[in-house]
Amino acid sequence: MPPRTPLILAAALLTLAGCEGVSLDPPATQPTKQSTQDVTTSQKQLDALTVAKAGTMAKYSRDRFPHWRSTGENCDVRDSVLKRDGKKVKYSGCNVVAGTWTSFYDGQVLTSPTKVDIDHMVPLANAWRSGAAKWTDAKRGDFANDLDDPQLIAVSASANRSKGDQDPSTWKPTETSSWCEYAKDWVAVKTKWKLTVTTKEKTALEDMLEKC
């Protein structure tokens, strides 16, 4: 039998790619999950943040931060983060059905998307207390679905539950090698969204940046 031509091979690959459950790498256009800025920039940003007491939780509700938004073709923001942060990701249509994820917070290796939580780097309740209470629901939705900044990250459910709505003064990743990046990401998000920090929060972030 004569060897396959490149054209035939290309057609075969296109046919395979259209099948459900095919393993694909995340598209090159997927946003990165973490800040790429250097520690000096992060420290300058932290110094520029407004220090203020935490606001009240009055009238807070997660429903005031509508998520997850559609990202097209039956995808939503959760699917997008799972694709971006996972390895050997498999799909059924647009939905993520398999893959491997390493939790940034505690190093757990997760082999099912049902075991993965998508965490907000700056928790929604923390954002509410540090300025988001004054926003519109539309802006809060933009914050809760922010794929452009290091605000969304795939982590273990246990780490996400442990963190809750705490800031770095009361909760840090058990994976200490993540502290530098965690602090940089936290500062980047608070800077982008012009949120305040408490005195203890700022001190904890400075201590973590010193680990870089």
BELRA-V946154 format. One record per residue. N is the residue number from 0. RES is the residue in one letter. SS is DSSP state (hx for helix, st for strand, lp for the rest). D_FIRST is the distance of its C-alpha to the first C-alpha in whole Angstrom. Layout:
BEGIN
N;RES;SS;D_FIRST  N;RES;SS;D_FIRST
END
This chain:
BEGIN
0;M;lp;0  1;P;lp;4  2;P;lp;7  3;R;lp;9  4;T;lp;12  5;P;hx;15  6;L;hx;16  7;I;hx;14  8;L;hx;15  9;A;hx;18  10;A;hx;18  11;A;hx;17  12;L;hx;20  13;L;hx;22  14;T;hx;22  15;L;hx;22  16;A;hx;25  17;G;lp;27  18;C;lp;27  19;E;lp;30  20;G;lp;31  21;V;lp;28  22;S;st;30  23;L;lp;30  24;D;lp;32  25;P;lp;36  26;P;lp;36  27;A;lp;37  28;T;lp;40  29;Q;lp;41  30;P;lp;45  31;T;lp;46  32;K;lp;48  33;Q;lp;50  34;S;lp;53  35;T;lp;52  36;Q;lp;55  37;D;lp;57  38;V;hx;60  39;T;hx;63  40;T;hx;62  41;S;hx;62  42;Q;hx;65  43;K;hx;66  44;Q;hx;65  45;L;hx;67  46;D;hx;70  47;A;hx;70  48;L;lp;69  49;T;lp;72  50;V;st;74  51;A;lp;75  52;K;lp;76  53;A;lp;74  54;G;lp;74  55;T;lp;75  56;M;lp;73  57;A;lp;75  58;K;lp;72  59;Y;lp;69  60;S;lp;66  61;R;hx;63  62;D;hx;62  63;R;hx;64  64;F;lp;61  65;P;lp;58  66;H;lp;55  67;W;lp;52  68;R;lp;51  69;S;st;48  70;T;st;45  71;G;st;43  72;E;lp;40  73;N;lp;42  74;C;st;42  75;D;st;46  76;V;hx;47  77;R;hx;47  78;D;hx;43  79;S;hx;43  80;V;hx;45  81;L;hx;43  82;K;hx;39  83;R;hx;41  84;D;hx;43  85;G;lp;40  86;K;st;37  87;K;st;34  88;V;st;35  89;K;st;33  90;Y;st;34  91;S;st;35  92;G;lp;35  93;C;lp;37  94;N;st;39  95;V;st;39  96;V;st;38  97;A;st;37  98;G;st;37  99;T;st;39  100;W;st;43  101;T;st;45  102;S;lp;49  103;F;lp;50  104;Y;lp;54  105;D;lp;54  106;G;lp;50  107;Q;lp;49  108;V;st;45  109;L;st;45  110;T;lp;41  111;S;lp;42  112;P;hx;43  113;T;hx;46  114;K;hx;47  115;V;st;48  116;D;st;50  117;I;st;50  118;D;st;54  119;H;st;56  120;M;lp;57  121;V;lp;60  122;P;lp;61  123;L;hx;62  124;A;hx;65  125;N;hx;66  126;A;hx;65  127;W;hx;67  128;R;hx;70  129;S;lp;69  130;G;lp;69  131;A;hx;67  132;A;hx;70  133;K;hx;71  134;W;lp;67  135;T;lp;66  136;D;hx;64  137;A;hx;61  138;K;hx;62  139;R;hx;61  140;G;hx;58  141;D;hx;57  142;F;hx;58  143;A;hx;56  144;N;lp;53  145;D;lp;53  146;L;lp;49  147;D;lp;50  148;D;lp;53  149;P;lp;53  150;Q;lp;54  151;L;st;51  152;I;st;50  153;A;st;48  154;V;st;50  155;S;st;51  156;A;hx;53  157;S;hx;56  158;A;hx;56  159;N;hx;56  160;R;hx;59  161;S;hx;61  162;K;hx;61  163;G;lp;62  164;D;lp;64  165;Q;lp;65  166;D;lp;65  167;P;lp;65  168;S;lp;69  169;T;lp;68  170;W;lp;64  171;K;lp;62  172;P;lp;58  173;T;lp;58  174;E;lp;56  175;T;hx;58  176;S;hx;55  177;S;hx;55  178;W;hx;58  179;C;hx;58  180;E;hx;55  181;Y;hx;57  182;A;hx;60  183;K;hx;58  184;D;hx;56  185;W;hx;60  186;V;hx;62  187;A;hx;59  188;V;hx;59  189;K;hx;63  190;T;hx;63  191;K;hx;61  192;W;lp;62  193;K;lp;66  194;L;lp;67  195;T;lp;70  196;V;st;70  197;T;lp;73  198;T;hx;74  199;K;hx;73  200;E;hx;69  201;K;hx;70  202;T;hx;71  203;A;hx;68  204;L;hx;66  205;E;hx;67  206;D;hx;67  207;M;hx;64  208;L;hx;63  209;E;lp;65  210;K;lp;62  211;C;lp;59
END
